[in-house]
Amino acid sequence: MGGKLPLRRVVATAARWPVGVGVTSWRYLWRTTPTRRRECEGDPSGDCPPPLPAGVETRGLQGASEGIGALFHRRYRARVRGALLSPNELMSRMQRDLDEFAPSEFASFQKVEGGPDRMRVGDEYVVRMPGPWDGPVRVVDVTPASFRLATLEGHLEAGQIEFRVSGEGRTVFEIESWARSGDRFSDFLFDRARLSKEIQLHMWTSVLERVIRSSGGRRDGCLEIETRRLEPKWPAERLATSARKRQALAALEHTPLNFDRSRREEFTRATGWHLDQRRQPLPAEPPGRPVPGGSWSIAQRLMRGYEFADPSIVRAHYDPEVPLEGRNMLLELRFRGLRFHAGVRVVDVYDEIRTIDGRDVHVWGWSYVTLAGHLEQGEMSWEVHKWLGSGEVEFTVDAYSRRAKIANPLVRLGFRLFGRREQLRFIDITCERMRRLTEEALRTARHGGDVRQVAEEVTAHAALGAGAVHDELVRNLDADGDR
């Protein structure tokens, strides 16, 4: 992190704490600004933090994957009518002096890294608040109409927050955050006692009021606050919750592949490789490009979060803030009470129109390759197809693989006896899960809780016979907390 605040500024800020707490409490109790609040359950496809921009310094950042408890996606919105400043002028003023827009009796934005003339990527601030808390943040993105901050180590929260302005004729200013609590005590204050949650709401709505005054306009309607709660247990978030898993995931950054991908032409059955292909029809759509909210887009969303994977066989841990392409994933392979960890890396993400047998098909997909230490060598590709002429939609799996060199003789024997069977079982149940999840999302039209319930139900039975897939899909009762 950047430089520390001078002692006199720390003392001056701390001196405001008793008065600040009192004034803040009074204003909160007697707030008259109309607000519309909405709280609901989150969705992993749209409520996880956005990836950090390329080239951002990540040293010292405290991402959401390092936090504790549920992830809260919050949006604060104010509409302004008759603003004298253009949206970009308003944002430029805010970027020059962020502290101008802070509720001074309660919080102070003090720059500790970067020049005073304007905001740049890499600048760092400390948000000083009543009580013994600092909020160190780093600027990770700046545009003429927005800027984004990411929390640093020691912050009460772990995540990101973005400020942006838009509109012609009527200005719209938004504050959007994606964060988990930084530690267990902060989680208690925010999510259990709800003290920090209400203080945070008061702080950012106060910022909205100051933005309205600075614009020279007047508020148009209520201030809008939406809170979406995402529990870390849902499989699509895939946060590595234990220190051991976070260390193993971080180690994958420098782990090489365990095979030579450039020799793909040599990977045939004759040379000892398994070649697998599956095609799973999904509910059809009208002909033409994929329909928003339709079968194709639902399947794409499920694929992004690795939700097609059967958690009774494979669970994946990764940092959702890292872009999909290039992302490392720590797979937890499960077999009859045993667990093995294996690393993979996403190497290709594509969205394209192909012509197959004279028919145009819209394809979105991605693939990952195995890293050193994995029990297998090879690559798996996951795709969703829509045939533009007919409207048919299908989920496809293509893979080539073979057993890797395994040093442990017992593990080597076990993999020789059961590895191929488990691999085929995983592929088969993956296709079935994708069909069931897509159908349920279309049926409910909510893409929410009911889909998660089905995700828990569509798992392979632990007592499957060799090479078989159980006909009855049962609820996964595994109570491991890191899902």
Order of alpha helices (4+ residues) and beta strands (2+ residues): alpha-alpha-beta-alpha-beta-alpha-beta-beta-beta-beta-beta-beta-alpha-alpha-beta-beta-alpha-beta-alpha-beta-beta-beta-beta-beta-beta-alpha-alpha
